[in-house]
């Protein structure tokens, strides 16, 4: 920021009002103010709400949420509901760590040369990784804590995190051996540093549905109130959150939407709807356009105070890895700028050289809303781990994207739906050329109309 900044601590003129802020007595003004505050609240709080809602889903399924892993035992397929835009290369495991009673130890098995990562996200989606990229092949024990006041044994590595509630999203690559991945999932141990139980079988507060918070303003703001009570508010965000008192949040008691003034309720509903429209409209802007028509996704899991991009990222793909762990590109349009649509015909993508990946790469197909689409060969991605991937003599890879294999035997066929879709190219453990932009994917070219 180019403006000078200054600290008001100790300044005589700064006196704190003992009165709450003004609430307009004019009905239309009250409704308009609520609309603006709700809009800002959605943009600010969406990552916290979506993550909290995922924890509620785990609680509803298993009867517990904090301190224990819920392992996915099958790769993501159509109907996968945990979040949008899942990869189909790794098995997921989820756990939430409650650090209010002290640090948690994460004890890892020996993964060998298999790709894995534990993506640790704070309450607002800021991420760090424990992975082969960050620690190599060594087996290590980690202590996860929001403070530095705990003594760490010599054989333990400290990871300081940004909130007292941490989402651990683990990914382990499957290479046709799901049973071995199940063994590795079960071998990751969570335990209290003080020897106590890390699992909490008690209630987690107000339960909200992950699908409803995306579409229902009441579910969203109930989730926001519950999430902020659990994870707290970063000091630099207090000014933003204080404004939410107009909507009934921030008080000692939990949010009671039914008790709000009708004009404030109407404004809150309108603000939620408008914010979600803006967030959805920004989905194609999650990064920097590259000359081949793709967008290189930027700043995943590293948001700072970029609240809108943080909200869009969480809306599109909750739990995203940082770019150093997984560099990704997406595209919603072909090289001619027209939206990708399987009903318009086929496409192809030519990669002059395979993506520079220290682990592996893949190109995955999603419908317009970010969900996997059923297809006749049960294939949702093409990549370096694809069985019988065809690599041309010059080292290039061409991926055929079309609804049907009419002639039979289409090489590297990625089935597309009869409608809008988009593609995501992921590079796991990206090399320097992927990070710098020296390597780029070829454009998506229509082959028939």
HELIX and SHEET records of a PDB file:
HELIX    1   1 UNK A   27  UNK A   62  1                                  36    
HELIX    2   2 UNK A  132  UNK A  135  1                                   4    
HELIX    3   3 UNK A  178  UNK A  187  1                                  10    
HELIX    4   4 UNK A  212  UNK A  215  1                                   4    
HELIX    5   5 UNK A  217  UNK A  231  1                                  15    
HELIX    6   6 UNK A  235  UNK A  237  5                                   3    
HELIX    7   7 UNK A  238  UNK A  242  1                                   5    
HELIX    8   8 UNK A  243  UNK A  247  5                                   5    
HELIX    9   9 UNK A  257  UNK A  259  5                                   3    
HELIX   10  10 UNK A  262  UNK A  281  1                                  20    
HELIX   11  11 UNK A  283  UNK A  285  5                                   3    
HELIX   12  12 UNK A  307  UNK A  316  1                                  10    
HELIX   13  13 UNK A  342  UNK A  344  5                                   3    
HELIX   14  14 UNK A  432  UNK A  436  1                                   5    
SHEET    1   A 5 UNK A  70  UNK A  71  0                                        
SHEET    2   A 5 UNK A  90  UNK A  98 -1                                        
SHEET    3   A 5 UNK A 165  UNK A 173 -1                                        
SHEET    4   A 5 UNK A 116  UNK A 121 -1                                        
SHEET    5   A 5 UNK A 127  UNK A 131 -1                                        
SHEET    1   B 4 UNK A 156  UNK A 160  0                                        
SHEET    2   B 4 UNK A 141  UNK A 145  1                                        
SHEET    3   B 4 UNK A 104  UNK A 107 -1                                        
SHEET    4   B 4 UNK A 189  UNK A 192 -1                                        
SHEET    1   C 6 UNK A 288  UNK A 289  0                                        
SHEET    2   C 6 UNK A 295  UNK A 296 -1                                        
SHEET    3   C 6 UNK A 326  UNK A 331 -1                                        
SHEET    4   C 6 UNK A 421  UNK A 430 -1                                        
SHEET    5   C 6 UNK A 357  UNK A 367 -1                                        
SHEET    6   C 6 UNK A 381  UNK A 383 -1                                        
SHEET    1   D 4 UNK A 413  UNK A 415  0                                        
SHEET    2   D 4 UNK A 397  UNK A 402  1                                        
SHEET    3   D 4 UNK A 347  UNK A 351 -1                                        
SHEET    4   D 4 UNK A 444  UNK A 446 -1                                        
END                                                                             
